């Protein structure tokens, strides 16, 4: 049935296409055996509403809308997502397929890997859970060095500088002599308290 003002159905022999100049409302299924082509600036809608739709201007983007909000845009520069991404498998990024999964980040370049903070004066906190969610920060990486809360277990410790000092300090302010330093001075070991 073709209804509505100025509605038409045209069959073009040269292009072997059916052309519609009105919106096409489909109540059943569509099972094309060839391409289903949509013209520039098209929108595919569900339930006659733009709240749930896919639209494109052909050359620049394809966008998906759910509940009236844009959630996905595929563009020439990449894919833009508004909201959370819930992946049931691996998320691979870059030419070396860096992996993000449930419980790890895995770098796989042939050279070095980096964890960066691009804002001057800010730190990187490593947090874990002791009794409630993320209540402990055992390691803080700063521009000046690292702060460790808790014990450090190591099979060696090297302090390298032009005047290396290893300081052991009790933070209890009521203790008068709470600081001990081991200092390498010209090849000799000084003990300062």
Backbone as ProteinMPNN parsed JSONL, in Angstrom:
{"seq_chain_A": "XXXXXXXXXXXXXXXXXXXXXXXXXXXXXXXXXXXXXXXXXXXXXXXXXXXXXXXXXXXXXXXXXXXXXXXXXXXXXXXXXXXXXXXXXXXXXXXXXXXXXXXXXXXXXXXXXXXXXXXXXXXXXXXXXXXXXXXXXXXXXXXXXXXXXXXXXXXXXXXXXXXXXXXXXXXXXXXXXXXXXXXXXXXXXXXXX", "coords_chain_A": {"N_chain_A": [[0.844, -1.188, 0.0], [0.62, 2.154, -0.893], [0.546, 5.244, 0.492], [-0.457, 8.576, 1.474], [0.322, 12.081, 1.002], [1.536, 12.893, -2.168], [3.033, 10.571, -2.346], [5.201, 8.112, -3.718], [6.322, 5.322, -5.68], [9.074, 4.247, -7.273], [10.613, 2.538, -9.918], [13.749, 2.114, -11.109], [15.124, 1.312, -14.05], [17.731, 1.463, -15.089], [19.408, 1.665, -12.904], [18.542, -0.416, -11.429], [16.994, -0.187, -9.012], [14.658, 0.37, -6.345], [13.167, 3.379, -5.559], [12.266, 5.482, -2.892], [10.393, 8.295, -1.904], [9.394, 8.994, 0.489], [9.121, 8.407, 4.088], [9.698, 5.037, 5.057], [7.753, 2.708, 6.54], [8.005, -0.22, 8.304], [6.405, -3.1, 9.286], [6.871, -5.745, 9.46], [9.431, -8.227, 8.909], [12.638, -7.595, 7.345], [14.33, -8.939, 4.748], [16.663, -8.713, 2.798], [18.146, -9.864, -0.251], [20.083, -8.629, -1.589], [21.973, -5.532, -1.442], [20.808, -3.154, 0.97], [20.21, 0.047, 0.563], [20.671, 3.333, 1.844], [19.978, 6.769, 1.523], [21.947, 9.868, 1.652], [22.26, 11.522, 4.846], [20.556, 9.887, 6.417], [18.248, 8.184, 8.645], [17.635, 5.487, 10.709], [14.929, 4.302, 12.444], [13.348, 3.1, 15.458], [10.151, 2.073, 16.511], [8.946, 4.384, 15.532], [10.265, 6.633, 16.551], [12.742, 9.038, 17.392], [14.175, 8.504, 19.622], [15.296, 5.998, 19.741], [17.52, 5.123, 17.547], [19.531, 4.974, 14.529], [21.741, 7.025, 12.843], [23.164, 8.914, 10.085], [25.369, 11.084, 8.215], [26.443, 10.2, 5.992], [29.16, 10.881, 4.943], [30.605, 11.641, 7.194], [29.934, 10.545, 9.803], [28.499, 7.859, 11.77], [25.922, 7.48, 13.943], [24.583, 6.305, 17.033], [21.6, 6.247, 18.888], [20.1, 5.96, 22.051], [17.307, 5.993, 24.076], [17.023, 8.649, 23.433], [19.519, 9.768, 23.801], [22.817, 10.223, 22.568], [24.939, 7.5, 22.254], [26.974, 6.273, 20.889], [29.384, 7.012, 18.427], [30.65, 6.589, 15.311], [33.356, 7.698, 13.615], [35.556, 9.331, 11.215], [37.922, 9.697, 12.574], [37.869, 7.805, 14.557], [36.204, 5.89, 17.147], [33.722, 7.185, 19.241], [32.524, 6.983, 22.507], [29.807, 7.438, 24.639], [29.316, 7.128, 27.963], [29.574, 4.034, 29.874], [31.786, 1.307, 28.992], [31.276, -1.992, 28.667], [32.989, -4.773, 28.545], [33.108, -8.17, 27.781], [35.283, -9.672, 27.212], [38.772, -9.426, 26.314], [40.169, -6.124, 26.04], [41.825, -4.652, 23.534], [44.463, -2.468, 22.655], [46.063, -0.205, 20.454], [48.939, -0.651, 18.194], [50.469, -2.696, 19.185], [48.757, -4.229, 20.603], [48.111, -3.784, 23.416], [46.814, -5.088, 26.405], [43.793, -4.987, 28.256], [42.147, -6.39, 30.866], [40.036, -8.352, 33.078], [41.596, -8.455, 35.453], [44.133, -7.372, 35.019], [46.683, -5.31, 33.419], [48.397, -5.482, 30.478], [51.379, -4.881, 28.866], [52.809, -4.995, 25.608], [54.97, -4.16, 23.908], [58.005, -4.077, 21.889], [59.88, -2.532, 23.053], [60.33, -0.273, 25.849], [57.721, 0.226, 28.359], [55.187, 2.45, 29.631], [53.756, 4.169, 32.43], [51.985, 6.968, 32.864], [51.615, 10.279, 34.263], [50.325, 13.258, 33.319], [50.011, 15.762, 34.426], [51.521, 18.418, 36.048], [52.974, 18.248, 39.291], [51.214, 16.408, 40.385], [50.373, 13.123, 41.7], [50.8, 9.516, 41.429], [48.763, 7.134, 42.702], [48.83, 3.953, 44.224], [46.452, 1.751, 45.103], [44.963, -0.509, 47.456], [42.797, -2.965, 49.023], [42.256, -3.322, 52.413], [40.431, -3.637, 54.655], [38.073, -2.297, 53.989], [36.689, -1.043, 50.892], [39.321, -0.103, 48.847], [40.941, 1.132, 50.848], [43.582, 1.451, 51.546], [46.714, 2.857, 50.755], [49.496, 1.789, 49.697], [51.641, 2.58, 48.119], [52.95, 5.512, 46.735], [53.695, 7.385, 43.976], [55.773, 10.015, 43.24], [56.983, 13.117, 41.777], [59.344, 13.698, 43.052], [60.133, 11.301, 44.112], [59.337, 8.188, 45.768], [56.757, 7.229, 48.078], [56.326, 4.93, 50.638], [54.025, 3.031, 52.404], [53.982, 0.854, 55.002], [55.607, -2.382, 55.094], [58.71, -3.099, 53.405], [59.86, -5.575, 51.408], [62.759, -6.887, 50.222], [65.457, -8.192, 48.203], [67.735, -6.8, 48.055], [69.213, -3.507, 48.366], [69.95, -0.498, 46.945], [71.409, 2.605, 47.27], [72.098, 5.238, 45.435], [73.999, 8.028, 44.769], [75.701, 11.242, 44.662], [76.24, 11.827, 47.257], [75.304, 9.692, 49.135], [72.698, 8.897, 51.427], [71.208, 6.943, 53.88], [68.317, 6.986, 55.649], [66.822, 6.321, 58.748], [63.926, 6.762, 60.471], [61.965, 7.392, 63.314], [58.648, 8.2, 63.54], [57.363, 9.03, 65.797], [56.694, 11.719, 67.668], [57.349, 12.229, 70.331], [59.738, 11.145, 70.976], [63.086, 11.912, 71.574], [65.585, 11.418, 70.262], [65.148, 10.403, 67.347], [66.027, 9.765, 64.852], [68.15, 8.222, 62.547], [71.033, 8.122, 60.562], [72.742, 6.658, 57.875], [75.646, 7.264, 56.226], [77.568, 7.497, 53.291], [80.639, 8.743, 52.934], [83.098, 9.817, 51.014], [83.988, 7.213, 50.684], [84.009, 6.267, 53.251], [82.043, 5.141, 56.052], [79.63, 6.836, 57.75], [77.88, 7.165, 60.787], [75.127, 8.755, 61.801], [73.259, 10.243, 64.367]], "CA_chain_A": [[0.0, 0.0, 0.0], [1.321, 3.437, -0.929], [-0.431, 6.209, 0.954], [0.117, 9.848, 1.872], [0.391, 13.085, -0.057], [2.66, 12.85, -3.105], [3.837, 9.362, -2.183], [5.459, 7.446, -4.987], [7.223, 4.188, -5.721], [9.682, 4.317, -8.59], [11.575, 1.505, -10.246], [14.678, 2.643, -12.09], [15.701, 0.171, -14.768], [19.173, 1.601, -15.309], [20.119, 1.411, -11.653], [17.903, -1.581, -10.793], [16.698, 0.168, -7.633], [13.396, 0.988, -5.968], [13.427, 4.633, -4.869], [11.133, 5.993, -2.121], [10.552, 9.693, -1.52], [8.748, 9.145, 1.795], [9.577, 7.448, 5.08], [9.224, 3.681, 4.839], [7.431, 2.082, 7.813], [7.98, -1.671, 8.111], [5.858, -3.793, 10.459], [7.376, -7.116, 9.455], [10.867, -8.348, 8.775], [13.275, -7.225, 6.083], [15.349, -9.937, 4.445], [17.134, -8.462, 1.432], [19.189, -10.738, -0.785], [21.115, -7.713, -2.065], [22.2, -4.408, -0.548], [19.754, -2.216, 1.339], [20.934, 1.312, 0.53], [19.98, 4.506, 2.365], [20.6, 7.966, 0.993], [22.655, 10.759, 2.568], [21.514, 12.071, 5.977], [19.475, 8.974, 6.741], [18.047, 7.766, 10.029], [16.834, 4.285, 10.917], [14.276, 4.507, 13.736], [12.524, 2.041, 16.017], [8.91, 2.54, 17.144], [8.603, 5.723, 15.029], [10.781, 7.612, 17.502], [14.172, 9.299, 17.298], [14.821, 8.097, 20.861], [16.05, 4.778, 19.457], [17.773, 5.281, 16.124], [20.87, 5.048, 13.971], [21.699, 8.045, 11.802], [24.442, 9.212, 9.46], [25.358, 12.03, 7.104], [27.156, 9.48, 4.937], [30.603, 11.078, 4.814], [31.294, 12.05, 8.409], [29.711, 9.781, 11.021], [27.318, 7.023, 12.001], [25.648, 7.656, 15.366], [23.535, 5.478, 17.626], [20.897, 6.922, 19.975], [19.258, 5.126, 22.912], [16.619, 6.87, 25.023], [17.21, 10.035, 23.022], [20.892, 10.208, 24.039], [23.828, 9.598, 21.709], [25.838, 6.639, 23.029], [28.079, 5.794, 20.065], [29.597, 7.722, 17.173], [31.763, 6.089, 14.51], [33.785, 8.805, 12.779], [36.797, 9.073, 10.488], [39.027, 9.715, 13.529], [37.751, 6.68, 15.482], [34.897, 5.65, 17.766], [33.474, 7.932, 20.471], [31.51, 6.323, 23.327], [29.293, 8.2, 25.775], [28.875, 6.153, 28.958], [30.491, 2.952, 30.197], [32.018, 0.218, 28.047], [31.303, -3.246, 29.409], [33.516, -5.79, 27.637], [33.166, -9.486, 28.416], [36.592, -10.251, 26.919], [39.904, -8.512, 26.332], [40.155, -4.869, 25.297], [43.168, -4.497, 22.996], [44.668, -1.084, 22.235], [47.323, 0.116, 19.802], [49.5, -1.587, 17.221], [51.064, -3.812, 19.905], [47.68, -4.94, 21.309], [48.117, -3.703, 24.871], [45.611, -5.772, 26.865], [43.102, -4.643, 29.483], [41.213, -7.476, 31.152], [39.409, -8.287, 34.402], [42.495, -8.26, 36.598], [45.493, -6.991, 34.667], [47.05, -4.525, 32.246], [49.593, -6.145, 29.935], [52.038, -4.166, 27.776], [53.511, -5.963, 24.775], [55.849, -3.618, 22.881], [59.363, -4.608, 21.9], [60.676, -1.643, 23.893], [59.845, 0.05, 27.189], [56.323, 0.591, 28.563], [55.109, 3.612, 30.519], [52.552, 4.622, 33.122], [52.259, 8.402, 32.913], [50.694, 11.311, 34.738], [50.746, 14.392, 32.504], [49.766, 17.023, 35.126], [52.624, 18.744, 36.945], [52.695, 18.314, 40.723], [50.282, 15.378, 40.827], [50.996, 11.848, 42.032], [50.109, 8.286, 41.059], [48.505, 6.326, 43.899], [48.508, 2.539, 44.073], [45.559, 1.467, 46.228], [44.452, -1.864, 47.653], [41.769, -3.052, 50.053], [42.601, -4.076, 53.614], [39.185, -4.037, 55.31], [36.979, -1.744, 53.185], [37.12, -0.842, 49.514], [40.399, 0.832, 48.519], [41.221, 1.913, 52.056], [45.016, 1.48, 51.821], [47.573, 3.31, 49.667], [50.842, 1.405, 50.109], [52.685, 3.173, 47.292], [52.643, 6.779, 46.064], [54.793, 7.799, 43.106], [55.817, 11.465, 43.094], [58.092, 13.597, 40.957], [60.555, 13.704, 43.875], [60.47, 9.947, 44.554], [58.197, 7.355, 46.138], [56.414, 7.053, 49.49], [55.85, 3.581, 50.905], [53.386, 2.812, 53.696], [54.038, -0.577, 55.265], [56.919, -3.011, 55.01], [59.327, -3.331, 52.109], [60.619, -6.82, 51.37], [63.629, -6.831, 49.053], [66.69, -8.973, 48.349], [68.855, -5.872, 47.966], [68.857, -2.097, 48.374], [71.045, 0.346, 46.477], [71.18, 4.046, 47.342], [73.18, 5.746, 44.598], [74.044, 9.46, 44.493], [77.032, 11.781, 44.962], [76.388, 11.847, 48.725], [74.165, 8.848, 49.516], [72.322, 8.811, 52.842], [70.08, 6.085, 54.217], [67.767, 7.535, 56.88], [65.794, 5.563, 59.464], [63.33, 7.75, 61.361], [60.743, 7.078, 64.043], [57.782, 9.368, 63.409], [56.802, 9.359, 67.104], [57.251, 13.036, 68.001], [57.745, 12.317, 71.738], [61.081, 10.605, 71.114], [64.053, 12.978, 71.318], [66.518, 10.983, 69.226], [64.301, 9.514, 66.545], [66.516, 9.744, 63.474], [69.473, 7.645, 62.354], [71.458, 8.204, 59.179], [73.951, 5.991, 57.41], [76.122, 8.104, 55.143], [78.837, 7.149, 52.655], [81.357, 10.004, 52.702], [84.456, 9.568, 50.544], [84.347, 5.803, 50.867], [83.848, 5.897, 54.65], [80.654, 5.049, 56.507], [79.316, 7.651, 58.914], [76.621, 6.889, 61.475], [74.644, 10.005, 62.414], [72.019, 10.131, 65.125]], "C_chain_A": [[0.879, 1.238, 0.0], [0.314, 4.514, -0.6], [0.291, 7.493, 1.326], [0.258, 10.778, 0.685], [1.667, 12.935, -0.855], [3.548, 11.628, -2.928], [4.032, 8.705, -3.532], [6.399, 6.277, -4.79], [7.766, 4.124, -7.129], [10.681, 3.18, -8.764], [12.449, 2.029, -11.376], [15.37, 1.471, -12.772], [17.219, 0.261, -14.848], [19.968, 1.288, -14.047], [19.608, 0.197, -10.912], [17.633, -1.328, -9.312], [15.252, 0.628, -7.512], [13.725, 2.246, -5.174], [12.159, 5.119, -4.175], [11.396, 7.44, -1.755], [9.82, 10.012, -0.22], [9.373, 8.166, 2.771], [8.948, 6.091, 4.807], [9.02, 3.03, 6.204], [7.236, 0.586, 7.589], [7.465, -2.319, 9.384], [6.327, -5.239, 10.527], [8.88, -7.131, 9.337], [11.344, -7.886, 7.411], [14.41, -8.205, 5.845], [15.851, -9.754, 3.018], [18.186, -9.486, 1.016], [20.31, -9.928, -1.415], [21.232, -6.557, -1.076], [20.918, -3.635, -0.268], [20.437, -0.863, 1.503], [20.059, 2.449, 1.035], [20.724, 5.741, 1.898], [21.283, 8.788, 2.081], [21.714, 11.318, 3.632], [20.328, 11.174, 6.352], [19.389, 8.709, 8.24], [17.17, 6.515, 10.017], [16.258, 4.365, 12.322], [13.494, 3.26, 14.14], [11.308, 2.666, 16.697], [8.569, 3.977, 16.767], [9.091, 6.83, 15.961], [12.274, 7.784, 17.294], [14.909, 8.917, 18.577], [15.678, 6.854, 20.661], [16.313, 4.75, 17.956], [19.254, 5.168, 15.809], [20.808, 6.064, 12.837], [23.101, 8.303, 11.263], [24.268, 10.332, 8.45], [26.243, 11.501, 5.984], [28.662, 9.653, 5.014], [31.321, 11.23, 6.149], [31.097, 11.139, 9.616], [28.534, 8.823, 10.872], [27.09, 7.044, 13.503], [24.479, 6.799, 15.815], [22.943, 6.203, 18.823], [20.039, 5.906, 20.728], [18.632, 6.031, 23.956], [16.811, 8.329, 24.702], [18.622, 10.556, 23.184], [21.85, 9.485, 23.102], [24.768, 8.775, 22.576], [27.059, 6.197, 22.23], [28.154, 6.612, 18.786], [30.838, 7.148, 16.5], [32.132, 7.158, 13.502], [35.101, 8.457, 12.097], [37.998, 9.008, 11.426], [38.985, 8.542, 14.503], [36.338, 6.552, 16.007], [34.806, 6.432, 19.066], [32.319, 7.279, 21.22], [31.112, 7.249, 24.458], [28.71, 7.215, 26.778], [29.925, 5.075, 29.159], [30.636, 1.975, 29.035], [32.173, -1.06, 28.859], [31.72, -4.355, 28.45], [33.632, -7.116, 28.378], [34.509, -10.172, 28.171], [37.678, -9.214, 27.028], [39.585, -7.227, 25.577], [41.582, -4.635, 24.845], [43.312, -3.117, 22.371], [46.026, -0.961, 21.554], [47.834, -0.97, 18.884], [50.121, -2.803, 17.895], [50.041, -4.577, 20.747], [47.881, -4.968, 22.824], [46.781, -4.221, 25.394], [45.105, -5.209, 28.193], [42.079, -5.752, 29.725], [40.711, -7.331, 32.58], [40.387, -7.919, 35.509], [43.92, -7.902, 36.206], [45.528, -5.99, 33.515], [48.354, -5.124, 31.743], [50.115, -5.353, 28.74], [52.842, -5.157, 26.952], [54.36, -5.329, 23.662], [57.218, -4.292, 22.92], [60.282, -3.755, 22.768], [60.027, -1.419, 25.243], [58.35, 0.346, 27.178], [56.263, 1.688, 29.62], [53.741, 3.71, 31.182], [52.78, 6.092, 33.435], [51.179, 9.17, 33.654], [51.162, 12.618, 34.12], [50.594, 15.733, 33.208], [50.87, 17.265, 36.154], [52.164, 18.808, 38.393], [51.741, 17.258, 41.249], [50.995, 14.035, 40.974], [50.202, 10.697, 41.423], [49.993, 7.428, 42.305], [48.198, 4.888, 43.507], [47.707, 2.136, 45.311], [45.135, 0.004, 46.243], [43.435, -1.83, 48.785], [42.256, -3.905, 51.212], [41.342, -4.562, 54.319], [37.953, -3.484, 54.598], [37.554, -1.306, 51.84], [38.171, 0.261, 49.376], [40.755, 1.741, 49.688], [42.712, 2.052, 52.359], [45.778, 1.908, 50.57], [49.017, 2.991, 50.035], [51.952, 2.086, 49.32], [52.167, 4.437, 46.611], [53.876, 7.185, 45.269], [54.696, 9.297, 42.876], [56.967, 11.854, 42.182], [59.409, 13.523, 41.728], [60.975, 12.302, 44.313], [59.213, 9.16, 44.865], [58.009, 7.359, 47.646], [55.82, 5.665, 49.649], [55.259, 3.535, 52.296], [53.323, 1.316, 53.937], [55.458, -1.095, 55.107], [57.386, -3.127, 53.565], [60.165, -4.598, 52.211], [61.435, -6.822, 50.093], [64.846, -7.709, 49.282], [67.927, -8.11, 48.157], [68.35, -4.449, 47.961], [70.078, -1.29, 47.976], [70.616, 1.797, 46.561], [72.343, 4.699, 46.619], [73.007, 7.238, 44.361], [75.455, 9.943, 44.797], [77.287, 11.833, 46.457], [75.262, 11.007, 49.32], [73.963, 8.785, 51.026], [71.121, 7.889, 52.958], [69.583, 6.515, 55.585], [66.702, 6.606, 57.431], [65.232, 6.488, 60.531], [62.065, 7.215, 61.995], [59.868, 8.325, 64.037], [57.077, 9.736, 64.71], [57.464, 10.638, 67.602], [57.726, 13.14, 69.445], [59.15, 11.782, 71.968], [62.094, 11.663, 70.712], [64.987, 12.611, 70.178], [65.805, 9.924, 68.368], [64.805, 9.331, 65.121], [67.938, 9.191, 63.437], [69.805, 7.669, 60.87], [72.732, 7.408, 58.96], [74.42, 6.739, 56.169], [77.467, 7.599, 54.639], [79.523, 8.448, 52.288], [82.8, 9.674, 52.301], [84.904, 8.134, 50.737], [84.21, 5.334, 52.302], [82.369, 5.891, 55.031], [80.482, 5.836, 57.782], [77.962, 7.249, 59.47], [76.218, 8.132, 62.224], [73.337, 9.763, 63.141], [71.625, 11.474, 65.699]], "O_chain_A": [[1.792, 1.35, 0.818], [-0.667, 4.689, -1.323], [1.513, 7.501, 1.477], [0.308, 10.349, -0.468], [2.756, 12.859, -0.287], [4.712, 11.655, -3.327], [3.145, 8.735, -4.385], [7.181, 6.25, -3.84], [7.005, 3.963, -8.083], [11.485, 2.897, -7.876], [11.959, 2.347, -12.46], [16.116, 0.727, -12.135], [17.914, -0.743, -14.693], [21.059, 0.72, -14.109], [20.166, -0.188, -9.885], [17.992, -2.141, -8.46], [14.689, 1.2, -8.445], [14.488, 2.182, -4.21], [11.095, 5.167, -4.791], [12.503, 7.783, -1.34], [9.65, 11.181, 0.127], [10.058, 7.224, 2.374], [7.798, 6.008, 4.375], [9.98, 2.82, 6.945], [6.401, 0.176, 6.783], [8.032, -2.109, 10.456], [6.184, -5.885, 11.565], [9.535, -6.134, 9.64], [10.572, -7.796, 6.456], [15.341, -8.293, 6.645], [15.513, -10.538, 2.131], [19.008, -9.917, 1.825], [21.366, -10.471, -1.74], [20.651, -6.604, 0.008], [20.062, -3.478, -1.138], [21.162, -0.647, 2.474], [18.875, 2.532, 0.711], [21.954, 5.762, 1.877], [21.214, 8.46, 3.265], [20.536, 11.559, 3.371], [19.222, 11.666, 6.577], [20.326, 8.973, 8.994], [16.106, 6.49, 9.398], [17.007, 4.483, 13.292], [13.045, 2.48, 13.3], [11.433, 3.679, 17.385], [7.98, 4.709, 17.562], [8.414, 7.842, 16.139], [12.993, 6.814, 17.05], [16.137, 8.993, 18.624], [16.684, 6.682, 21.347], [15.429, 4.394, 17.177], [20.11, 5.254, 16.69], [19.936, 5.984, 11.972], [24.098, 7.956, 11.898], [23.186, 10.524, 7.894], [26.725, 12.257, 5.142], [29.383, 8.663, 5.139], [32.522, 10.976, 6.232], [32.034, 10.975, 10.397], [27.699, 8.961, 9.978], [27.979, 6.661, 14.264], [23.515, 6.596, 15.078], [23.674, 6.713, 19.673], [19.339, 5.096, 20.119], [19.341, 6.76, 24.65], [16.767, 9.171, 25.599], [18.914, 11.672, 22.755], [21.716, 8.284, 22.87], [25.336, 9.296, 23.536], [28.067, 5.792, 22.81], [27.14, 6.877, 18.141], [31.939, 7.212, 17.047], [31.331, 7.497, 12.631], [35.691, 7.412, 12.369], [38.987, 8.342, 11.119], [39.964, 8.3, 15.209], [35.388, 7.041, 15.395], [35.706, 6.356, 19.903], [31.257, 7.044, 20.644], [31.969, 7.785, 25.159], [27.722, 6.541, 26.486], [31.045, 5.195, 28.663], [29.737, 1.832, 28.206], [33.105, -1.186, 29.653], [30.917, -4.823, 27.643], [34.19, -7.175, 29.474], [34.838, -11.147, 28.847], [37.532, -8.229, 27.752], [38.832, -7.235, 24.604], [42.467, -4.44, 25.678], [42.426, -2.646, 21.658], [47.015, -1.535, 22.01], [47.263, -2.057, 18.795], [50.288, -3.841, 17.254], [50.408, -5.468, 21.513], [47.831, -6.03, 23.445], [45.728, -3.838, 24.884], [45.877, -4.984, 29.126], [41.237, -6.016, 28.868], [40.935, -6.303, 33.219], [40.043, -7.152, 36.409], [44.838, -8.113, 36.999], [44.571, -5.837, 32.756], [49.312, -5.258, 32.505], [49.418, -5.17, 27.742], [53.483, -6.053, 27.502], [54.461, -5.901, 22.576], [57.545, -4.994, 23.877], [61.351, -4.212, 23.174], [59.27, -2.259, 25.728], [57.777, 0.673, 26.138], [57.19, 1.834, 30.417], [52.715, 3.384, 30.587], [53.686, 6.425, 34.2], [50.01, 8.786, 33.678], [52.288, 13.047, 34.371], [51.003, 16.756, 32.658], [51.121, 16.426, 37.019], [51.101, 19.351, 38.693], [51.482, 17.214, 42.451], [52.086, 13.839, 40.439], [49.076, 10.881, 40.962], [51.001, 7.038, 42.895], [47.418, 4.629, 42.591], [48.22, 2.173, 46.43], [44.971, -0.63, 45.201], [43.237, -0.798, 49.426], [42.624, -5.065, 51.028], [41.19, -5.76, 54.56], [36.901, -4.123, 54.599], [38.771, -1.212, 51.68], [37.931, 1.411, 49.744], [40.856, 2.959, 49.538], [43.076, 2.708, 53.336], [45.534, 1.402, 49.475], [49.699, 3.829, 50.625], [53.086, 2.166, 49.793], [51.1, 4.44, 45.998], [54.969, 7.312, 45.823], [53.684, 9.798, 42.386], [57.819, 11.029, 41.853], [60.467, 13.312, 41.135], [62.075, 12.134, 44.839], [58.15, 9.423, 44.302], [58.974, 7.477, 48.401], [54.928, 5.268, 48.9], [55.901, 3.947, 53.263], [52.689, 0.586, 53.175], [56.401, -0.312, 54.999], [56.585, -3.236, 52.636], [61.086, -4.67, 53.025], [60.876, -6.764, 48.998], [65.232, -7.948, 50.426], [69.043, -8.626, 48.102], [67.202, -4.192, 47.598], [71.128, -1.395, 48.609], [69.591, 2.184, 46.0], [73.461, 4.715, 47.135], [71.99, 7.67, 43.817], [76.318, 9.141, 45.153], [78.441, 11.88, 46.883], [74.355, 11.553, 49.947], [74.913, 8.641, 51.796], [70.14, 8.033, 52.228], [70.314, 6.429, 56.572], [65.806, 6.16, 56.714], [65.969, 6.953, 61.401], [61.2, 6.658, 61.319], [60.3, 9.389, 64.479], [56.27, 10.664, 64.725], [58.653, 10.643, 67.921], [58.457, 14.078, 69.763], [59.7, 11.952, 73.056], [61.985, 12.25, 69.635], [65.166, 13.386, 69.238], [65.865, 8.726, 68.643], [64.089, 8.798, 64.273], [68.811, 9.627, 64.187], [68.988, 7.295, 60.028], [73.672, 7.473, 59.751], [73.69, 6.841, 55.182], [78.378, 7.312, 55.416], [79.043, 9.181, 51.422], [83.617, 9.3, 53.142], [86.092, 7.877, 50.934], [84.284, 4.134, 52.565], [81.551, 6.559, 54.398], [81.121, 5.536, 58.791], [77.014, 7.02, 58.72], [76.885, 8.529, 63.18], [72.417, 9.153, 62.597], [70.601, 11.581, 66.374]]}, "name": "protein", "num_of_chains": 1, "seq": "XXXXXXXXXXXXXXXXXXXXXXXXXXXXXXXXXXXXXXXXXXXXXXXXXXXXXXXXXXXXXXXXXXXXXXXXXXXXXXXXXXXXXXXXXXXXXXXXXXXXXXXXXXXXXXXXXXXXXXXXXXXXXXXXXXXXXXXXXXXXXXXXXXXXXXXXXXXXXXXXXXXXXXXXXXXXXXXXXXXXXXXXXXXXXXXXX"}
